[in-house]
Amino acid sequence: MSNNEESKTSAVDLGPDGRKSDQDLECPCGTVLRGEDLGAVVEVAQSHAQEVHDMDLSREQAESMARPS
């Protein structure tokens, strides 16, 4: 990656003590959200959708996008 090229991927790791998360969700904007379980990653995704994209994300929508790490 060149100096003037930025990665669009950022991560939110909710695992305690830096433990690897069990669930990932990649937003269409490129942000990778992580949680220690499905419920945690859904909450983070819903917050991200509201705060960054000013949109409501249903639990069902978030669950359908989540994948095991």
N, CA, C and O atoms as a printed pandas DataFrame, in Angstrom:
     atom_number atom_name residue_name chain_id  residue_number  x_coord  y_coord  z_coord
0              1         N          MET        A               1    0.850   -1.169    0.000
1              2        CA          MET        A               1    0.000    0.000    0.000
2              3         C          MET        A               1    0.894    1.230    0.000
3              4         O          MET        A               1    1.807    1.324    0.820
4              5         N          SER        A               2    0.656    2.154   -0.883
5              6        CA          SER        A               2    1.473    3.359   -0.965
6              7         C          SER        A               2    1.129    4.308    0.175
7              8         O          SER        A               2    0.100    4.149    0.831
8              9         N          ASN        A               3    1.990    5.295    0.411
9             10        CA          ASN        A               3    1.786    6.237    1.500
10            11         C          ASN        A               3    0.514    7.048    1.352
11            12         O          ASN        A               3   -0.097    7.416    2.356
12            13         N          ASN        A               4    0.100    7.334    0.132
13            14        CA          ASN        A               4   -1.088    8.144   -0.056
14            15         C          ASN        A               4   -2.337    7.293   -0.314
15            16         O          ASN        A               4   -3.387    7.818   -0.684
16            17         N          GLU        A               5   -2.217    6.009   -0.121
17            18        CA          GLU        A               5   -3.360    5.105   -0.289
18            19         C          GLU        A               5   -3.816    4.657    1.092
19            20         O          GLU        A               5   -3.032    4.077    1.843
20            21         N          GLU        A               6   -5.073    4.920    1.435
21            22        CA          GLU        A               6   -5.587    4.559    2.748
22            23         C          GLU        A               6   -6.488    3.340    2.658
23            24         O          GLU        A               6   -7.227    3.168    1.689
24            25         N          SER        A               7   -6.419    2.510    3.662
25            26        CA          SER        A               7   -7.310    1.358    3.747
26            27         C          SER        A               7   -8.667    1.826    4.234
27            28         O          SER        A               7   -8.750    2.664    5.132
28            29         N          LYS        A               8   -9.731    1.295    3.651
29            30        CA          LYS        A               8  -11.074    1.633    4.083
30            31         C          LYS        A               8  -11.539    0.710    5.200
31            32         O          LYS        A               8  -12.644    0.875    5.718
32            33         N          THR        A               9  -10.724   -0.244    5.574
33            34        CA          THR        A               9  -11.122   -1.205    6.588
34            35         C          THR        A               9  -10.654   -0.747    7.958
35            36         O          THR        A               9   -9.475   -0.459    8.163
36            37         N          SER        A              10  -11.590   -0.683    8.887
37            38        CA          SER        A              10  -11.259   -0.443   10.278
38            39         C          SER        A              10  -11.954   -1.517   11.080
39            40         O          SER        A              10  -12.875   -2.169   10.589
40            41         N          ALA        A              11  -11.525   -1.702   12.293
41            42        CA          ALA        A              11  -12.076   -2.798   13.073
42            43         C          ALA        A              11  -12.496   -2.317   14.452
43            44         O          ALA        A              11  -11.873   -1.426   15.030
44            45         N          VAL        A              12  -13.537   -2.905   14.958
45            46        CA          VAL        A              12  -13.983   -2.704   16.322
46            47         C          VAL        A              12  -13.937   -4.081   16.956
47            48         O          VAL        A              12  -14.744   -4.944   16.613
48            49         N          ASP        A              13  -12.999   -4.304   17.880
49            50        CA          ASP        A              13  -12.836   -5.620   18.487
50            51         C          ASP        A              13  -13.443   -5.593   19.878
51            52         O          ASP        A              13  -12.953   -4.878   20.752
52            53         N          LEU        A              14  -14.493   -6.356   20.096
53            54        CA          LEU        A              14  -15.157   -6.383   21.383
54            55         C          LEU        A              14  -14.705   -7.535   22.261
55            56         O          LEU        A              14  -15.203   -7.688   23.376
56            57         N          GLY        A              15  -13.784   -8.339   21.788
57            58        CA          GLY        A              15  -13.317   -9.465   22.576
58            59         C          GLY        A              15  -12.591   -8.998   23.827
59            60         O          GLY        A              15  -11.762   -8.091   23.744
60            61         N          PRO        A              16  -12.879   -9.592   24.991
61            62        CA          PRO        A              16  -12.208   -9.186   26.222
62            63         C          PRO        A              16  -10.719   -9.507   26.167
63            64         O          PRO        A              16  -10.310  -10.528   25.615
64            65         N          ASP        A              17   -9.925   -8.630   26.742
65            66        CA          ASP        A              17   -8.473   -8.817   26.822
66            67         C          ASP        A              17   -7.828   -9.069   25.466
67            68         O          ASP        A              17   -6.854   -9.816   25.366
68            69         N          GLY        A              18   -8.365   -8.452   24.431
69            70        CA          GLY        A              18   -7.782   -8.593   23.111
70            71         C          GLY        A              18   -8.026   -9.938   22.463
71            72         O          GLY        A              18   -7.427  -10.249   21.434
72            73         N          ARG        A              19   -8.900  -10.743   23.051
73            74        CA          ARG        A              19   -9.215  -12.059   22.492
74            75         C          ARG        A              19   -9.846  -11.903   21.118
75            76         O          ARG        A              19  -10.638  -10.990   20.887
76            77         N          LYS        A              20   -9.494  -12.787   20.224
77            78        CA          LYS        A              20  -10.060  -12.759   18.881
78            79         C          LYS        A              20  -11.576  -12.922   18.944
79            80         O          LYS        A              20  -12.100  -13.751   19.690
80            81         N          SER        A              21  -12.254  -12.126   18.158
81            82        CA          SER        A              21  -13.717  -12.187   18.156
82            83         C          SER        A              21  -14.206  -13.448   17.454
83            84         O          SER        A              21  -13.477  -14.079   16.688
84            85         N          ASP        A              22  -15.440  -13.792   17.733
85            86        CA          ASP        A              22  -16.040  -14.972   17.136
86            87         C          ASP        A              22  -16.919  -14.655   15.935
87            88         O          ASP        A              22  -17.244  -15.547   15.152
88            89         N          GLN        A              23  -17.309  -13.378   15.781
89            90        CA          GLN        A              23  -18.182  -12.973   14.684
90            91         C          GLN        A              23  -17.638  -11.708   14.027
91            92         O          GLN        A              23  -17.150  -10.805   14.707
92            93         N          ASP        A              24  -17.725  -11.655   12.717
93            94        CA          ASP        A              24  -17.335  -10.474   11.942
94            95         C          ASP        A              24  -18.520  -10.058   11.091
95            96         O          ASP        A              24  -19.377  -10.870   10.743
96            97         N          LEU        A              25  -18.548   -8.783   10.766
97            98        CA          LEU        A              25  -19.543   -8.269    9.842
98            99         C          LEU        A              25  -18.853   -7.174    9.044
99           100         O          LEU        A              25  -18.336   -6.218    9.622
100          101         N          GLU        A              26  -18.840   -7.304    7.730
101          102        CA          GLU        A              26  -18.238   -6.277    6.893
102          103         C          GLU        A              26  -19.334   -5.405    6.297
103          104         O          GLU        A              26  -20.187   -5.869    5.541
104          105         N          CYS        A              27  -19.283   -4.139    6.658
105          106        CA          CYS        A              27  -20.245   -3.170    6.135
106          107         C          CYS        A              27  -19.914   -2.918    4.658
107          108         O          CYS        A              27  -18.749   -3.002    4.269
108          109         N          PRO        A              28  -20.908   -2.616    3.842
109          110        CA          PRO        A              28  -20.618   -2.277    2.442
110          111         C          PRO        A              28  -19.638   -1.120    2.281
111          112         O          PRO        A              28  -19.015   -0.988    1.228
112          113         N          CYS        A              29  -19.488   -0.270    3.316
113          114        CA          CYS        A              29  -18.532    0.834    3.238
114          115         C          CYS        A              29  -17.100    0.360    3.438
115          116         O          CYS        A              29  -16.158    1.125    3.227
116          117         N          GLY        A              30  -16.927   -0.898    3.844
117          118        CA          GLY        A              30  -15.593   -1.457    4.022
118          119         C          GLY        A              30  -15.177   -1.618    5.476
119          120         O          GLY        A              30  -14.164   -2.261    5.751
120          121         N          THR        A              31  -15.921   -1.060    6.402
121          122        CA          THR        A              31  -15.591   -1.192    7.815
122          123         C          THR        A              31  -15.894   -2.609    8.274
123          124         O          THR        A              31  -16.976   -3.135    8.011
124          125         N          VAL        A              32  -14.936   -3.226    8.960
125          126        CA          VAL        A              32  -15.128   -4.564    9.514
126          127         C          VAL        A              32  -15.445   -4.414   10.991
127          128         O          VAL        A              32  -14.667   -3.842   11.754
128          129         N          LEU        A              33  -16.592   -4.934   11.379
129          130        CA          LEU        A              33  -17.048   -4.869   12.760
130          131         C          LEU        A              33  -16.898   -6.251   13.370
131          132         O          LEU        A              33  -17.167   -7.260   12.718
132          133         N          ARG        A              34  -16.465   -6.293   14.631
133          134        CA          ARG        A              34  -16.226   -7.582   15.278
134          135         C          ARG        A              34  -16.897   -7.623   16.635
135          136         O          ARG        A              34  -17.026   -6.602   17.309
136          137         N          GLY        A              35  -17.322   -8.812   17.029
137          138        CA          GLY        A              35  -17.912   -9.017   18.342
138          139         C          GLY        A              35  -17.611  -10.400   18.860
139          140         O          GLY        A              35  -17.301  -11.311   18.091
140          141         N          GLU        A              36  -17.702  -10.557   20.174
141          142        CA          GLU        A              36  -17.378  -11.859   20.757
142          143         C          GLU        A              36  -18.473  -12.881   20.512
143          144         O          GLU        A              36  -18.259  -14.083   20.672
144          145         N          ASP        A              37  -19.657  -12.397   20.120
145          146        CA          ASP        A              37  -20.741  -13.307   19.752
146          147         C          ASP        A              37  -21.677  -12.574   18.799
147          148         O          ASP        A              37  -21.486  -11.390   18.522
148          149         N          LEU        A              38  -22.677  -13.272   18.303
149          150        CA          LEU        A              38  -23.585  -12.695   17.321
150          151         C          LEU        A              38  -24.305  -11.470   17.877
151          152         O          LEU        A              38  -24.446  -10.465   17.181
152          153         N          GLY        A              39  -24.756  -11.547   19.114
153          154        CA          GLY        A              39  -25.455  -10.414   19.718
154          155         C          GLY        A              39  -24.599   -9.170   19.786
155          156         O          GLY        A              39  -25.081   -8.066   19.534
156          157         N          ALA        A              40  -23.325   -9.342   20.127
157          158        CA          ALA        A              40  -22.416   -8.200   20.238
158          159         C          ALA        A              40  -22.153   -7.562   18.881
159          160         O          ALA        A              40  -22.162   -6.337   18.765
160          161         N          VAL        A              41  -21.921   -8.371   17.857
161          162        CA          VAL        A              41  -21.638   -7.811   16.536
162          163         C          VAL        A              41  -22.891   -7.150   15.956
163          164         O          VAL        A              41  -22.780   -6.171   15.218
164          165         N          VAL        A              42  -24.063   -7.660   16.272
165          166        CA          VAL        A              42  -25.308   -7.027   15.817
166          167         C          VAL        A              42  -25.438   -5.646   16.444
167          168         O          VAL        A              42  -25.774   -4.686   15.749
168          169         N          GLU        A              43  -25.179   -5.526   17.737
169          170        CA          GLU        A              43  -25.260   -4.229   18.415
170          171         C          GLU        A              43  -24.285   -3.224   17.817
171          172         O          GLU        A              43  -24.644   -2.071   17.578
172          173         N          VAL        A              44  -23.054   -3.658   17.577
173          174        CA          VAL        A              44  -22.049   -2.768   16.997
174          175         C          VAL        A              44  -22.462   -2.351   15.589
175          176         O          VAL        A              44  -22.300   -1.191   15.210
176          177         N          ALA        A              45  -22.992   -3.291   14.816
177          178        CA          ALA        A              45  -23.413   -2.988   13.449
178          179         C          ALA        A              45  -24.566   -1.989   13.438
179          180         O          ALA        A              45  -24.593   -1.073   12.616
180          181         N          GLN        A              46  -25.511   -2.167   14.347
181          182        CA          GLN        A              46  -26.633   -1.239   14.407
182          183         C          GLN        A              46  -26.162    0.161   14.801
183          184         O          GLN        A              46  -26.634    1.151   14.242
184          185         N          SER        A              47  -25.251    0.248   15.741
185          186        CA          SER        A              47  -24.698    1.550   16.130
186          187         C          SER        A              47  -23.933    2.180   14.978
187          188         O          SER        A              47  -24.083    3.372   14.712
188          189         N          HIS        A              48  -23.119    1.395   14.297
189          190        CA          HIS        A              48  -22.350    1.881   13.143
190          191         C          HIS        A              48  -23.294    2.402   12.062
191          192         O          HIS        A              48  -23.079    3.486   11.519
192          193         N          ALA        A              49  -24.323    1.645   11.752
193          194        CA          ALA        A              49  -25.269    2.049   10.707
194          195         C          ALA        A              49  -25.926    3.380   11.056
195          196         O          ALA        A              49  -26.076    4.246   10.194
196          197         N          GLN        A              50  -26.314    3.542   12.312
197          198        CA          GLN        A              50  -26.981    4.772   12.733
198          199         C          GLN        A              50  -26.013    5.955   12.770
199          200         O          GLN        A              50  -26.317    7.027   12.247
200          201         N          GLU        A              51  -24.851    5.758   13.388
201          202        CA          GLU        A              51  -23.909    6.857   13.585
202          203         C          GLU        A              51  -23.181    7.274   12.312
203          204         O          GLU        A              51  -22.966    8.465   12.085
204          205         N          VAL        A              52  -22.803    6.316   11.485
205          206        CA          VAL        A              52  -21.997    6.620   10.301
206          207         C          VAL        A              52  -22.861    6.850    9.067
207          208         O          VAL        A              52  -22.568    7.724    8.252
208          209         N          HIS        A              53  -23.924    6.064    8.933
209          210        CA          HIS        A              53  -24.728    6.105    7.707
210          211         C          HIS        A              53  -26.129    6.697    7.909
211          212         O          HIS        A              53  -26.899    6.811    6.956
212          213         N          ASP        A              54  -26.454    7.073    9.151
213          214        CA          ASP        A              54  -27.764    7.638    9.483
214          215         C          ASP        A              54  -28.895    6.752    8.957
215          216         O          ASP        A              54  -29.839    7.225    8.325
216          217         N          MET        A              55  -28.768    5.453    9.239
217          218        CA          MET        A              55  -29.792    4.507    8.802
218          219         C          MET        A              55  -30.063    3.487    9.897
219          220         O          MET        A              55  -29.206    3.211   10.736
220          221         N          ASP        A              56  -31.255    2.941    9.873
221          222        CA          ASP        A              56  -31.624    1.889   10.815
222          223         C          ASP        A              56  -31.307    0.538   10.191
223          224         O          ASP        A              56  -31.641    0.280    9.034
224          225         N          LEU        A              57  -30.663   -0.314   10.967
225          226        CA          LEU        A              57  -30.329   -1.669   10.532
226          227         C          LEU        A              57  -31.063   -2.621   11.470
227          228         O          LEU        A              57  -30.854   -2.582   12.682
228          229         N          SER        A              58  -31.911   -3.466   10.922
229          230        CA          SER        A              58  -32.652   -4.396   11.776
230          231         C          SER        A              58  -31.730   -5.507   12.267
231          232         O          SER        A              58  -30.678   -5.768   11.682
232          233         N          ARG        A              59  -32.138   -6.141   13.330
233          234        CA          ARG        A              59  -31.386   -7.288   13.855
234          235         C          ARG        A              59  -31.245   -8.365   12.777
235          236         O          ARG        A              59  -30.180   -8.958   12.612
236          237         N          GLU        A              60  -32.336   -8.606   12.051
237          238        CA          GLU        A              60  -32.332   -9.633   11.006
238          239         C          GLU        A              60  -31.347   -9.276    9.888
239          240         O          GLU        A              60  -30.632  -10.144    9.386
240          241         N          GLN        A              61  -31.313   -7.999    9.503
241          242        CA          GLN        A              61  -30.368   -7.579    8.459
242          243         C          GLN        A              61  -28.929   -7.787    8.920
243          244         O          GLN        A              61  -28.104   -8.309    8.171
244          245         N          ALA        A              62  -28.630   -7.382   10.147
245          246        CA          ALA        A              62  -27.279   -7.527   10.682
246          247         C          ALA        A              62  -26.893   -8.999   10.799
247          248         O          ALA        A              62  -25.780   -9.385   10.440
248          249         N          GLU        A              63  -27.809   -9.814   11.300
249          250        CA          GLU        A              63  -27.526  -11.244   11.433
250          251         C          GLU        A              63  -27.236  -11.890   10.096
251          252         O          GLU        A              63  -26.397  -12.787   10.010
252          253         N          SER        A              64  -27.918  -11.450    9.052
253          254        CA          SER        A              64  -27.700  -12.042    7.738
254          255         C          SER        A              64  -26.334  -11.663    7.158
255          256         O          SER        A              64  -25.821  -12.355    6.278
256          257         N          MET        A              65  -25.752  -10.583    7.641
257          258        CA          MET        A              65  -24.450  -10.118    7.166
258          259         C          MET        A              65  -23.288  -10.669    7.999
259          260         O          MET        A              65  -22.142  -10.638    7.551
260          261         N          ALA        A              66  -23.567  -11.169    9.196
261          262        CA          ALA        A              66  -22.518  -11.638   10.118
262          263         C          ALA        A              66  -21.962  -12.974    9.656
263          264         O          ALA        A              66  -22.675  -13.805    9.092
264          265         N          ARG        A              67  -20.685  -13.159    9.906
265          266        CA          ARG        A              67  -19.983  -14.402    9.567
266          267         C          ARG        A              67  -19.053  -14.800   10.712
267          268         O          ARG        A              67  -18.516  -13.927   11.394
268          269         N          PRO        A              68  -18.855  -16.082   10.930
269          270        CA          PRO        A              68  -17.876  -16.503   11.937
270          271         C          PRO        A              68  -16.483  -16.006   11.565
271          272         O          PRO        A              68  -16.135  -15.930   10.387
272          273         N          SER        A              69  -15.697  -15.672   12.575
273          274        CA          SER        A              69  -14.329  -15.202   12.328
274          275         C          SER        A              69  -13.447  -16.343   11.873
275          276         O          SER        A              69  -12.260  -16.141   11.617
